[in-house]
Amino acid sequence: MDPYNKKIPFVHCCRVAAAGRFILMAVVATGLLAGCVSTPRNAAAASMANTAQEPAAEYEYQLAYKQGLVPNDLDATVIDTQKGLASFYGQRFAGNLTANGERFDPSELTAAHRTLPFGTRIRVTNLANGKQTIVRINDRGPYVGARIIDLSRYAAKVLGMIEQGVAQVQLQILS
């Protein structure tokens, strides 16, 4: 008698097949759920993401500024001035990690500059209409043409440059 030629009852085969399908579905579901977990792409980004928590004072400053309670930091000293072309981040970058490890939020007053240290505050003036806002550097760029700063969407809105997309600006680096 051949041990490999046993006849298995039909009911037993169905139970084994059902159990196999269940295990397969569990493995696939686990794989799909694992893909939903957001993780930084490399170890450096992970360590920066853990250490880039904004202090409570920064958050309070942003709220006060949005409410118009901190109009222009009139008592701040201007360290340097630059003039050039500004643009703003598109909505597709919302939630992406910035160069300093925090998540980009288009509703905050932040910006990207190629060389200024992270955390630097800059008074940005739209030279076409005179509107001003103060932004904090939290990213690197822009890397398009001769632009000198990339603003968050909210900062661009305050400056009145959403429709044009770019504007000639003056940057005043504040102490």
C-alpha positions in Angstrom: 0.0 0.0 0.0 1.3 3.4 -1.0 1.3 5.9 1.9 1.0 8.8 -0.5 -2.1 7.5 -2.2 -4.5 7.8 0.8 -8.0 8.9 0.1 -8.9 11.9 2.3 -12.6 12.5 3.0 -14.1 15.5 1.1 -15.2 17.3 4.3 -11.7 17.2 5.7 -10.3 18.8 2.4 -12.8 21.7 2.7 -11.8 22.4 6.3 -8.1 22.5 5.3 -8.8 24.7 2.3 -10.9 27.1 4.5 -8.1 27.3 7.1 -5.6 28.0 4.3 -7.7 30.8 2.9 -8.1 32.3 6.4 -4.3 32.2 7.0 -3.7 33.7 3.6 -6.2 36.5 4.2 -4.6 37.2 7.6 -1.1 37.5 6.1 -2.3 39.8 3.3 -4.3 42.0 5.8 -1.2 42.3 8.0 0.9 43.3 5.0 -1.6 45.9 4.0 -1.8 47.4 7.4 1.9 47.5 7.8 2.0 49.6 4.6 -0.2 52.2 6.3 2.3 52.9 9.1 4.2 56.1 8.4 8.0 55.7 9.0 10.8 58.0 8.0 12.8 56.9 5.1 16.2 56.8 6.8 17.7 56.7 10.3 18.8 60.3 10.2 15.3 61.5 9.4 13.9 59.3 12.2 16.3 60.8 14.8 15.6 64.4 13.6 11.8 63.7 13.7 12.2 62.7 17.4 14.2 65.7 18.3 12.5 68.4 16.3 9.6 69.0 18.7 8.6 72.6 18.7 8.7 74.2 22.2 5.4 75.5 23.6 6.6 79.1 23.2 7.0 78.6 19.4 3.4 77.3 19.2 2.1 80.2 21.3 4.0 82.7 19.1 2.4 81.2 15.9 -1.1 81.3 17.4 -0.6 84.9 18.6 0.8 86.0 15.2 -2.1 84.4 13.3 -4.5 86.3 15.6 -2.7 89.6 14.8 -1.4 90.0 18.4 2.3 90.1 17.3 2.2 92.4 14.2 5.7 92.9 13.1 8.2 92.3 15.9 8.9 96.0 15.9 11.6 95.7 18.6 13.6 93.1 16.7 16.9 94.2 15.3 17.5 93.7 11.5 20.8 91.8 11.0 20.8 91.6 7.2 18.6 92.3 4.2 18.2 90.5 0.9 16.0 91.1 -2.1 14.8 88.6 -4.7 12.0 86.4 -5.9 9.8 84.4 -3.5 7.5 81.5 -4.3 5.4 79.2 -2.1 5.0 75.5 -1.5 2.3 73.7 -3.2 -0.4 71.8 -1.2 1.1 68.5 -2.3 4.0 69.0 0.2 1.7 69.1 3.3 2.7 66.6 5.8 6.1 65.9 4.3 9.2 66.1 6.5 11.1 69.4 6.2 14.9 69.5 6.3 14.9 70.1 10.1 12.7 67.0 10.7 9.3 68.6 11.4 6.2 68.0 9.3 5.4 70.8 6.8 2.1 72.6 7.6 0.9 75.0 5.0 -1.1 76.9 7.6 2.0 77.9 9.6 4.2 80.9 9.0 7.3 79.0 7.9 9.7 79.1 4.9 12.7 77.4 3.2 16.0 79.2 2.6 19.2 77.8 1.2 21.6 79.0 3.8 20.0 80.6 6.9 20.0 78.5 10.1 16.8 76.7 11.1 14.7 78.8 13.5 15.8 82.1 12.0 13.0 84.6 11.9 12.6 86.7 8.8 10.4 89.7 8.0 9.2 89.2 4.4 7.9 92.3 2.6 6.1 92.0 -0.7 7.6 94.9 -2.7 4.5 95.1 -5.0 2.0 95.8 -2.3 4.0 96.5 0.9 2.4 93.6 2.9 4.6 92.0 5.5 4.8 88.8 7.6 7.4 87.1 9.8 8.3 83.5 9.0 10.6 81.0 10.6 13.1 79.0 8.6 12.4 75.2 8.9 13.5 73.9 5.5 16.1 74.1 2.7 15.4 75.5 -0.8 14.1 76.8 -3.1 16.0 75.0 -5.8 14.1 76.5 -8.8 15.6 79.4 -10.8 16.8 82.5 -8.9 14.3 82.3 -6.1 15.6 83.2 -2.7 12.8 81.9 -0.4 9.9 79.4 -0.5 7.0 80.4 1.8 4.2 78.4 3.3 0.8 78.9 1.7 -0.4 80.9 4.7 2.6 83.3 4.5 2.0 83.7 0.8 -1.7 84.5 1.5 -0.7 87.1 4.1 1.6 88.7 1.5 -1.0 88.7 -1.2 0.9 86.6 -3.7 -1.3 83.5 -4.0 -2.7 84.5 -7.4 0.7 85.4 -8.9 2.6 82.4 -7.4 5.8 84.4 -7.2 6.6 87.9 -6.0 9.6 90.2 -5.6 10.3 90.4 -1.9 12.6 92.0 0.7 13.9 89.7 3.5 15.0 91.2 6.8 16.8 88.7 8.9 15.8 89.4 12.5 17.7 89.0 15.8 
